[in-house]
């Protein structure tokens, strides 16, 4: 039970952090919420979450083939993963979240069309794999003592974390639509960047202590 709870919280964190950065799909989701209503924005986010989960599955299956290497180099992998997260946090601080987004059409679409749009928008950016690899390494998502049912719980938690993020975003944007602007998107990105940076620093300290023979 303890391992199930552990991988659930790890999966939830992965799902949240994969979805949270305000990239093009985040801006698209917010714009659709403002222009067409919360339901349209939420279904766009669900489509993006589906794409993120597919990339998480591909990452998990790929890393499973080098499980022995991951087990014997746990601290080094966590150190590298934390460094990747630091680089991503810096990227969030420097990037203009509205630079690559275009104004969405104002025609009302079906939920399936909204989800497909969010899915394709996200799936067209395979660079998300680097963030996922960093998160998997940082949170030790692929532990050698995990069984298949642990991963079922873990991936369901990733789904819950990703969809939960878009549910929260569309709820807040809909409630605060008169106060939401480009500066708000900058603040979200910087806030997420700070949180990722904190997790990365903790990971570096933990991994370094393990490499030096003094595990925390």
C-alpha positions, 0 to 999 in steps of 0.5 A: 500500500505504501508503494502504491501511495508513493507512485500515485503521488509521484505520478500526480506530480509528473502529470501536473508538471508536464501540463503546467508550463504555459506554452502554446497549448496553454495559451490556446486553452486559455484563449478558447476559454475566454472566447468560447467558454470553459467547456471548449477550453477544458476539452482542449486541455484534455486533448493536450493531456492525452498527448502528454500521457502518450509521451509519458508511456513512450518514455516509460517503455523506452526507459524500461529497456535500460532498467538495470542501468537505471538501478545501478546509476540511480543517483547519477540519473537523478542528478542529470534529471534535476539538471534538465529540470533546472534548464527547463525552469530557466527556459520558462523564466526567459520565454514569452508564452504568447510568442508562438500562438496564433488567434484561434477561430471563433467558430464553436466546435464539438468536444471531439474537435476541441480535444483533437486540436489540443492533442495535435497541438501538443503532440507536434512538440516532441521536445516535451520528452526531455521534460518527461525524462527529467521528471521521471528521473527526478521523481524516481518513477521507474523504480526496480521494485515496482510491479505492473500494478504500480505503474497502472496506478502511476500512469492513472495518477499522471492522467489525473494530474494532467486533467486536474491542471486543465480543470483548474486553469479553465475554472480560474480563467473563467472566473477571473476572465476580466482580470486575465491578461498576458502578464498573468501568463508570465506570472504562471510560467515563472511560478511553475519555473520556481517550483520546478527549480526547487524540486530540481535543487532538492534532487541535486542535493539528494543525488550528490549526498548519495554519490558521496555515500551519505544518503539523506 
